[in-house]
Amino acid sequence: MTLAFGINGANVTHNLPFSQACENNKGPILDKLANIFSAPGLVLEIGTGTGQHAVHFAGHLPHLTWQPSDHPQNYQLCLPRIRQAGLANLYQPRQLDVRQSDWDLPDTVDGVYSANTAHIMSWPEVERMFEGVAGIVSPGSAFCLYGPFRYDGQHTSASNLNFDQHLRSQNPSMGIRDMIDLIALADRCQLSLDEDIEMPANNRMTVWRRQS
Ligand SMILES: C[S@@+](CC[C@H](N)C(=O)[O-])C[C@H]1O[C@@H](n2cnc3c(N)ncnc32)[C@H](O)[C@@H]1O
């Protein structure tokens, strides 16, 4: 993991950490989450970053309770935005490094969401994320993992290829993950790929569900 790079493109705007990518993608992602997380429950977000997604989704999906979390070195980033939002269904962020053996979550988790994390985490961290998710969700519950992915070694666009090369030049442990590897990993964790949805800007919304 490269935490110096951790918040991809984040700047500070109006005294709040801000990502233009989050601003662009939060609407299309919300449209999908409204269907996937249609039942009331607690959703854990892994790698919350600036908190723009957390505030937007909690504000528009009041039947959910949203639990942001991030690596201990980054979890404060979303604090001011979450405090400012003052939403009753948006919890204070928790410190969560997916490598922790105990994720130390207080409530039953009904679903998990994570955006743009799999290509920033090292592969062993991605493995820990899937193993950890599988350990906290019940059968049928969804794990929504958003971001760019490869298929059979192929990128879905030239811009994703450039992005992947940029990531790997910054740190060889980062890089756009291949769905073949993710599906094999998920299978070892009793998770199955339920949906793989095309999203704007060459991203995907992948939905993994815990097998019974
Ligand atoms: C590119 S940012 C994405 C932030 C936000 N989800 C978004 O879409 O803009 C990657 C995030 O992954 C988090 N992250 C990296 N390694 C992690 C780890 N081992 N455990 C938990 N979060 C991690 C970083 O702290 C950062 O918030």
The ligand as an SDF file (V2000), in Angstrom:
LIG
                    3D

 27 29  0  0  0  0  0  0  0  0999 V2000
   -7.8070    5.9340   -4.1250 C   0  0  0  0  0  0  0  0  0  0  0  0
   -8.3820    6.0220   -2.4760 S   0  0  0  0  0  0  0  0  0  0  0  0
  -10.1370    5.8060   -2.7070 C   0  0  0  0  0  0  0  0  0  0  0  0
  -10.9260    6.6510   -1.7570 C   0  0  0  0  0  0  0  0  0  0  0  0
  -12.4310    6.6790   -2.0580 C   0  0  0  0  0  0  0  0  0  0  0  0
  -13.0310    5.3950   -1.7880 N   0  0  0  0  0  0  0  0  0  0  0  0
  -12.6860    7.1160   -3.4770 C   0  0  0  0  0  0  0  0  0  0  0  0
  -13.3090    6.3770   -4.2500 O   0  0  0  0  0  0  0  0  0  0  0  0
  -12.2450    8.2260   -3.8260 O   0  0  0  0  0  0  0  0  0  0  0  0
   -7.8530    4.4670   -1.7920 C   0  0  0  0  0  0  0  0  0  0  0  0
   -8.2740    4.2750   -0.3490 C   0  0  0  0  0  0  0  0  0  0  0  0
   -7.8610    2.9630    0.0810 O   0  0  0  0  0  0  0  0  0  0  0  0
   -7.4540    3.0770    1.4240 C   0  0  0  0  0  0  0  0  0  0  0  0
   -6.5850    1.9620    1.7950 N   0  0  0  0  0  0  0  0  0  0  0  0
   -5.3830    1.6460    1.2540 C   0  0  0  0  0  0  0  0  0  0  0  0
   -4.8700    0.5890    1.9040 N   0  0  0  0  0  0  0  0  0  0  0  0
   -5.7690    0.2400    2.8570 C   0  0  0  0  0  0  0  0  0  0  0  0
   -5.7970   -0.7740    3.8600 C   0  0  0  0  0  0  0  0  0  0  0  0
   -4.7720   -1.6340    4.0340 N   0  0  0  0  0  0  0  0  0  0  0  0
   -6.8800   -0.8450    4.6730 N   0  0  0  0  0  0  0  0  0  0  0  0
   -7.8990    0.0090    4.5230 C   0  0  0  0  0  0  0  0  0  0  0  0
   -7.9310    0.9910    3.6020 N   0  0  0  0  0  0  0  0  0  0  0  0
   -6.8680    1.1060    2.7840 C   0  0  0  0  0  0  0  0  0  0  0  0
   -6.7270    4.4120    1.4590 C   0  0  0  0  0  0  0  0  0  0  0  0
   -6.5450    4.8790    2.7730 O   0  0  0  0  0  0  0  0  0  0  0  0
   -7.6620    5.2690    0.6210 C   0  0  0  0  0  0  0  0  0  0  0  0
   -8.6700    5.8590    1.3970 O   0  0  0  0  0  0  0  0  0  0  0  0
  1  2  1  0
  2  3  1  0
  2 10  1  0
  3  4  1  0
  4  5  1  0
  5  6  1  0
  5  7  1  0
  7  8  2  0
  7  9  1  0
 10 11  1  0
 11 12  1  0
 11 26  1  0
 12 13  1  0
 13 14  1  0
 13 24  1  0
 14 15  1  0
 14 23  1  0
 15 16  2  0
 16 17  1  0
 17 18  1  0
 17 23  2  0
 18 19  1  0
 18 20  2  0
 20 21  1  0
 21 22  2  0
 22 23  1  0
 24 25  1  0
 24 26  1  0
 26 27  1  0
M  CHG  2   2   1   9  -1
M  END
$$$$
